[in-house]
Amino acid sequence: MELLPGDRENLAIQTRGGPEKHEVTGWVLISPLSKEDAGEYECHASNAKGEATASAKIHVVESLQEIALTK
């Protein structure tokens, strides 16, 4: 069973108006972040003008040494 955002104590979804008139900006805050929070997150939005989706992946590391640096 997949949990809904309101079922997790460390997850909050925020929205505010802007940046332009008639627009809304939204984001997800995960705090504290743990290995269990790793994965792909999706956002789905729709209104009378259409639909939009976006996704992002979170990879949780134990230390900065686990991050591969490239130029």
Beta strands, then each sheet from edge to edge (+ up, - down):
strand 1: 11-17
strand 2: 24-30
strand 3: 39-47
strand 4: 50-58
sheet 1: 1+ 2-
sheet 2: 3+ 4-
end
